[in-house]
Amino acid sequence: MTIAVYARNTKDNHADYLNQLLILSRNEKFNIIIYAPYMEYLRSAFAFSQELPTFSNSEELIAKADYVISLGGDGTLLETLELVRRSGIPVLGVNTGRLGFLAAVYKEDLSKAIQLLVKEKFTLDKRELIEVENMTREFGCVNYALNEFTIHKKESSAMINIDTYVDGIFLNSYFADGLIISTPTGSTAYSLSCGGPIMVPDSDNFIITPIAPHNLNVRPIVISNNKTISFKVTGRGERFNLSLDSRSVDVKNNMQISIKKADFRLNLINLEGQHFFETLRNKLLWGIDKRQ
C-alpha cells in the first residue's frame, strides 16, 4: 500500500505530521510518497532531512498511490481533485487548519485515522462533481469542481445580468454580483455564506444561489443535477469572472456557458464512526449553548 501526502506550504503543516506518518508507516507496513513542493518546504522551514519518494504532478501520483492524505483545510482537499482527477483514488482529509467540512479528521486523531485506513475500516463517500462544458481552453482538462461553479463580476465593476436556462427552458435573469451553482458538497461553502441551504452529500441536486441580487425576492433554488444549466452574461463591463472551486479565469461578455453533472465522482474516505451529521453539529456548533 502506498499513501500520497499532499499539503500546502504553510506553518500549520509542520514536519511533526510527516514524522508521525513515518513512524506509522514502519509500524503498519505501508509506503509514503510526498508532494515535491511540500517536501522542499519542510526541508527549508523545518530542516527535515529524511529522503522520501516524491510526486510532482497528477500522472506521477496516479501511477504510484493507492490513497491520498490531504493535510490542511477544505481548500487543500479541493486541490487534490486536480491530482487524482478521474483515477478514483480515495482521498482522506486531515484538518490542520480551521473550519473544515471536507477535511473531517482532526489533526489530533491522525494516528487513529491512519490505522483505520490501513485496516480498511472505512467506506467511500462518492461525491458528485460539476463540470463546465466547452471550456477546456480556459480550465484545461480539469474543467470540473467539487464545490461550485461561480459567475462573478469583475472586482469593482457594476452588477451583471445572468440569463439562466435549465434544459433550455428560461429560469430567470439574475441582476446581481454573481451566481453560484453548487453541488451538495459545496452547500456548506460559498453558497451557504450567501444564504443557500445545506444539502446532505447524496442529494443529487444543484443549488442556484445569487450573490447580492438587486431584487431581494430572488432566492436560492434547488434543482436536479440531471439537468443542464446554461447562461448568457451581459453587463456594463467587458469581462467577468468564472471559477471552478478556487480556480478562476476572466472571460468576455456574451459568452454562452453551460454546466452539468460530471460523468465521474471523487471518492472521499469516510472512516468508521464518521458521519456528515456529526460533522455538521461539530462545525456549526449545533445544540451548544454559547450564552454566558
C-alpha positions as CSV (number, residue, x, y, z in Angstrom):
1,M,0.0,0.0,0.0
2,T,1.3,3.5,-0.9
3,I,-0.2,6.7,0.6
4,A,0.5,10.0,-1.1
5,V,0.7,13.1,1.2
6,Y,-0.4,16.4,-0.2
7,A,-0.2,19.7,1.6
8,R,0.3,23.4,1.1
9,N,3.5,25.2,2.2
10,T,2.2,26.7,5.5
11,K,3.4,26.7,9.1
12,D,0.3,24.7,10.1
13,N,1.6,21.8,8.1
14,H,4.8,21.3,10.1
15,A,7.2,18.4,10.0
16,D,5.7,16.7,13.0
17,Y,2.9,15.3,10.9
18,L,5.2,13.7,8.5
19,N,7.4,12.3,11.3
20,Q,4.2,10.8,12.8
21,L,3.3,9.3,9.4
22,L,6.8,7.8,9.0
23,I,6.5,6.1,12.4
24,L,3.1,4.8,11.4
25,S,4.4,3.6,8.0
26,R,7.0,1.4,9.7
27,N,4.6,0.0,12.2
28,E,1.7,-0.6,9.8
29,K,3.8,-1.6,6.8
30,F,2.9,0.9,4.1
31,N,4.8,3.3,1.9
32,I,4.7,7.1,1.7
33,I,5.2,9.5,-1.2
34,I,5.2,13.3,-0.7
35,Y,4.2,16.2,-2.9
36,A,7.6,17.5,-4.0
37,P,7.0,21.3,-3.3
38,Y,5.8,20.4,0.2
39,M,8.9,18.3,0.8
40,E,11.1,21.2,-0.3
41,Y,9.2,23.4,2.1
42,L,9.8,21.0,5.0
43,R,13.5,20.9,4.3
44,S,13.9,24.7,4.2
45,A,11.4,25.7,7.0
46,F,11.9,22.8,9.5
47,A,15.3,21.3,8.5
48,F,13.6,18.0,7.6
49,S,16.4,15.7,6.5
50,Q,14.9,12.3,5.6
51,E,14.9,11.3,2.0
52,L,11.5,10.2,0.8
53,P,10.0,9.4,-2.6
54,T,8.0,12.3,-4.1
55,F,5.5,13.1,-6.8
56,S,5.1,16.4,-8.7
57,N,2.0,16.0,-10.8
58,S,-1.1,14.1,-11.5
59,E,0.5,11.4,-13.7
60,E,3.1,10.6,-11.1
61,L,0.5,10.4,-8.2
62,I,-1.9,8.2,-10.2
63,A,0.9,5.8,-11.2
64,K,2.2,5.4,-7.6
65,A,-0.6,6.0,-5.0
66,D,-3.4,3.9,-3.6
67,Y,-4.7,6.6,-1.3
68,V,-4.1,10.4,-0.8
69,I,-4.0,12.2,2.5
70,S,-4.7,15.9,2.4
71,L,-3.1,17.9,5.2
72,G,-4.8,21.2,5.7
73,G,-8.3,22.6,5.3
74,D,-11.1,22.2,2.8
75,G,-9.2,24.3,0.3
76,T,-6.3,21.9,0.3
77,L,-8.5,19.0,-0.2
78,L,-10.2,20.7,-3.1
79,E,-6.8,20.9,-4.8
80,T,-6.3,17.2,-4.6
81,L,-9.1,16.9,-7.3
82,E,-6.6,18.3,-9.8
83,L,-4.2,15.5,-8.9
84,V,-6.5,12.4,-8.6
85,R,-8.8,13.5,-11.5
86,R,-10.7,10.6,-12.9
87,S,-8.5,7.9,-11.3
88,G,-10.9,7.1,-8.4
89,I,-8.0,7.2,-5.9
90,P,-9.7,7.8,-2.5
91,V,-8.8,11.0,-0.5
92,L,-8.7,11.4,3.3
93,G,-8.8,14.9,4.6
94,V,-6.9,15.7,7.8
95,N,-7.8,19.2,9.2
96,T,-4.7,21.1,10.3
97,G,-6.4,24.4,9.7
98,R,-9.6,26.0,10.9
99,L,-13.2,25.2,9.9
100,G,-13.4,22.1,7.7
101,F,-16.4,20.1,6.4
102,L,-14.4,18.0,3.9
103,A,-11.2,17.6,6.0
104,A,-13.2,16.0,8.8
105,V,-10.3,14.2,10.6
106,Y,-9.0,16.2,13.5
107,K,-5.2,16.6,13.5
108,E,-5.1,15.0,17.0
109,D,-6.7,11.9,15.5
110,L,-4.1,11.4,12.7
111,S,-2.7,8.1,14.1
112,K,-6.1,6.6,14.8
113,A,-7.3,7.6,11.3
114,I,-4.3,6.0,9.5
115,Q,-4.7,2.8,11.5
116,L,-8.4,2.6,10.4
117,L,-7.4,3.4,6.8
118,V,-4.7,0.6,6.7
119,K,-7.2,-1.9,8.2
120,E,-9.8,-0.8,5.6
121,K,-12.3,0.3,8.2
122,F,-13.9,2.9,6.1
123,T,-16.5,3.4,3.3
124,L,-16.2,5.5,0.2
125,D,-18.3,8.7,0.1
126,K,-18.7,9.2,-3.7
127,R,-19.2,12.9,-4.2
128,E,-20.8,14.3,-7.3
129,L,-18.9,16.9,-9.4
130,I,-19.9,19.8,-11.5
131,E,-18.5,20.2,-15.0
132,V,-18.4,23.2,-17.3
133,E,-18.8,22.3,-21.0
134,N,-16.7,23.6,-23.9
135,M,-14.2,25.5,-21.8
136,T,-11.1,23.3,-21.9
137,R,-9.1,26.2,-23.3
138,E,-9.9,28.2,-20.1
139,F,-9.7,25.5,-17.5
140,G,-7.6,22.9,-19.3
141,C,-8.5,19.2,-18.8
142,V,-9.7,19.9,-15.2
143,N,-12.9,21.6,-16.2
144,Y,-14.8,20.3,-13.2
145,A,-15.2,21.1,-9.5
146,L,-16.3,19.5,-6.2
147,N,-17.9,22.5,-4.5
148,E,-19.2,25.0,-7.0
149,F,-19.1,26.8,-10.3
150,T,-19.4,30.6,-9.9
151,I,-20.1,33.5,-12.2
152,H,-18.9,36.8,-10.7
153,K,-18.5,40.4,-11.8
154,K,-15.0,41.9,-12.0
155,E,-13.7,43.4,-8.8
156,S,-15.1,46.9,-8.9
157,S,-17.5,46.8,-11.8
158,A,-21.3,47.2,-11.8
159,M,-23.6,44.3,-11.3
160,I,-24.0,41.8,-14.1
161,N,-27.1,40.3,-15.8
162,I,-27.1,36.5,-15.9
163,D,-29.8,34.9,-18.1
164,T,-30.2,31.4,-16.8
165,Y,-31.8,28.4,-18.5
166,V,-32.5,24.8,-17.2
167,D,-32.6,22.2,-20.0
168,G,-33.1,25.1,-22.4
169,I,-36.1,26.5,-20.5
170,F,-35.7,30.1,-19.2
171,L,-35.5,30.3,-15.4
172,N,-34.6,33.8,-14.6
173,S,-32.4,36.9,-15.3
174,Y,-30.3,37.4,-12.3
175,F,-29.2,41.0,-11.8
176,A,-26.6,40.6,-9.1
177,D,-22.9,40.5,-8.3
178,G,-22.8,36.9,-9.4
179,L,-24.3,33.4,-9.3
180,I,-23.2,30.2,-7.5
181,I,-24.1,26.8,-8.8
182,S,-23.2,24.4,-6.0
183,T,-23.1,20.7,-5.6
184,P,-24.4,19.2,-2.3
185,T,-20.8,19.1,-1.1
186,G,-20.4,22.8,-1.8
187,S,-23.7,23.6,0.0
188,T,-21.6,24.2,3.2
189,A,-19.2,26.6,1.4
190,Y,-19.7,29.8,-0.6
191,S,-23.4,29.0,-1.3
192,L,-24.1,28.8,2.5
193,S,-22.5,32.2,3.1
194,C,-24.9,33.7,0.5
195,G,-28.0,32.2,2.1
196,G,-28.2,28.8,0.3
197,P,-29.5,25.7,2.0
198,I,-27.4,22.8,3.5
199,M,-27.8,19.6,1.5
200,V,-26.7,16.1,2.5
201,P,-23.9,14.8,0.2
202,D,-26.1,12.3,-1.6
203,S,-28.9,14.7,-2.5
204,D,-28.3,14.5,-6.3
205,N,-29.1,18.2,-6.7
206,F,-27.6,21.5,-7.8
207,I,-28.2,24.7,-5.8
208,I,-28.5,28.0,-7.7
209,T,-27.6,30.8,-5.3
210,P,-27.5,34.5,-6.3
211,I,-24.7,36.7,-4.9
212,A,-26.1,40.0,-3.6
213,P,-29.1,40.2,-6.0
214,H,-30.6,43.5,-6.9
215,N,-34.1,42.1,-6.2
216,L,-34.4,40.9,-2.6
217,N,-37.2,38.5,-3.5
218,V,-34.8,36.4,-5.7
219,R,-33.9,33.4,-3.5
220,P,-31.8,30.2,-3.9
221,I,-33.4,27.3,-5.8
222,V,-32.7,23.6,-5.7
223,I,-32.9,21.6,-8.9
224,S,-32.0,18.0,-10.0
225,N,-28.4,17.6,-11.0
226,N,-29.5,15.6,-14.1
227,K,-30.3,19.0,-15.7
228,T,-28.0,21.1,-17.9
229,I,-27.9,24.7,-16.8
230,S,-26.8,27.3,-19.3
231,F,-26.1,31.1,-19.1
232,K,-25.6,34.2,-21.0
233,V,-23.9,37.0,-19.2
234,T,-24.1,40.7,-20.0
235,G,-23.2,44.0,-18.2
236,R,-21.6,47.4,-18.4
237,G,-18.1,45.9,-18.2
238,E,-16.5,44.0,-21.0
239,R,-15.4,41.0,-18.9
240,F,-16.5,38.9,-15.9
241,N,-15.0,36.0,-13.8
242,L,-15.7,32.3,-13.9
243,S,-14.5,29.9,-11.2
244,L,-14.4,26.2,-10.5
245,D,-13.7,25.9,-6.8
246,S,-10.6,28.1,-6.3
247,R,-9.5,28.2,-10.0
248,S,-10.6,31.4,-11.7
249,V,-10.5,32.8,-15.2
250,D,-11.9,36.0,-16.7
251,V,-13.9,35.9,-20.0
252,K,-15.6,38.3,-22.3
253,N,-19.3,39.2,-22.1
254,N,-21.9,37.4,-24.2
255,M,-20.2,34.1,-23.9
256,Q,-22.5,31.1,-23.9
257,I,-21.8,28.8,-20.9
258,S,-23.3,25.5,-19.8
259,I,-22.7,23.2,-16.9
260,K,-23.8,19.7,-16.0
261,K,-23.1,16.9,-13.6
262,A,-19.7,15.3,-14.4
263,D,-19.6,11.6,-15.5
264,F,-17.4,10.6,-12.6
265,R,-17.1,11.2,-8.9
266,L,-14.5,12.0,-6.2
267,N,-14.0,9.3,-3.6
268,L,-13.7,10.7,-0.1
269,I,-12.8,8.3,2.7
270,N,-15.4,8.1,5.4
271,L,-13.7,6.4,8.4
272,E,-15.6,4.1,10.7
273,G,-17.5,6.2,13.2
274,Q,-17.7,9.3,11.0
275,H,-21.0,10.8,9.7
276,F,-21.9,14.0,7.9
277,F,-24.5,14.9,10.6
278,E,-21.8,14.7,13.3
279,T,-19.6,17.0,11.2
280,L,-22.4,19.5,10.9
281,R,-23.1,19.5,14.6
282,N,-19.4,19.9,15.5
283,K,-18.5,22.6,12.9
284,L,-21.7,24.7,13.2
285,L,-21.9,24.3,17.0
286,W,-25.5,22.9,16.8
287,G,-27.0,22.2,20.1
288,I,-24.3,24.1,22.1
289,D,-25.4,26.9,24.4
290,K,-22.9,29.7,24.0
291,R,-24.6,32.1,26.3
292,Q,-22.5,33.3,29.2
